[in-house]
Amino acid sequence: MPSPDSAPEPAPASRRSKITPERAQELYAAVLELLRESGYESLTMEGVASRTRCGKSTLYRQWGSKPELVVAALRGTRRMRLPNIDTGTLAGDLLAAARAIGEASGRDTPLMHALSHAALQSPELLCALREALIVPEIAAIDSMVRRGKERGELVADLPAAEFVAAQLLGVMRARPLLEGRYADAAYLTRFVEKAILPGLGLAAGTPQS
């Protein structure tokens, strides 16, 4: 029988039990805030520790490294920006989605820009970024398009239907680069009305019979 001195080293999960879920959310929020403010390269464990009044050694013991902490922050704060949008028409759904995405663009666009370069160097970080900010919205928009097809609002096999999510989410990312301004709710609403709906053969607020 092994002596007390030969007891195995505690597993990582047991060593990581000191931070409560509530405290973890505070830390994750601070990480994302610092990323928006200064970018990924400028983010340091020391900066997170200072912002959150948490010991740097605690952060390293819990997450091991900056990339691991950022991945945890992204996955730990995932939220649905397009919850339960179902207005009864595809045009109405897309306009409601445009408003919801636009209202959050000032918060989410800087985060995506801050992480884009680093994510291309790290498959795990890229995966976490997609899971947190991109995949849920693609799924929500694709669901809107699918419902529109089922209601008969779209012509069968309409090629443009495949690209609705890419258009709406892509322009949110592109406008700051092209015009130096976020794609806010007003801009995205106009984009849906003038660029997406015509390509689908729809008019704003007017479902097809």
NORLIN-V509337 format. One record per run of one state. SS is the DSSP state (~ for helix, > for strand, _ for the rest). FROM is the first residue (numbers start at 1). LEN is the number of residues. If there is no record, write none. Layout:
ss->SS from->FROM len->LEN
ss->SS from->FROM len->LEN
This chain:
ss->_ from->1 len->3
ss->~ from->4 len->3
ss->_ from->7 len->5
ss->~ from->12 len->4
ss->_ from->16 len->5
ss->~ from->21 len->18
ss->_ from->39 len->6
ss->~ from->45 len->8
ss->_ from->53 len->3
ss->~ from->56 len->8
ss->_ from->64 len->2
ss->~ from->66 len->11
ss->_ from->77 len->13
ss->~ from->90 len->32
ss->_ from->122 len->1
ss->~ from->123 len->28
ss->_ from->151 len->8
ss->~ from->159 len->21
ss->_ from->180 len->5
ss->~ from->185 len->16
ss->_ from->201 len->2
ss->> from->203 len->1
ss->_ from->204 len->2
ss->> from->206 len->1
ss->_ from->207 len->3
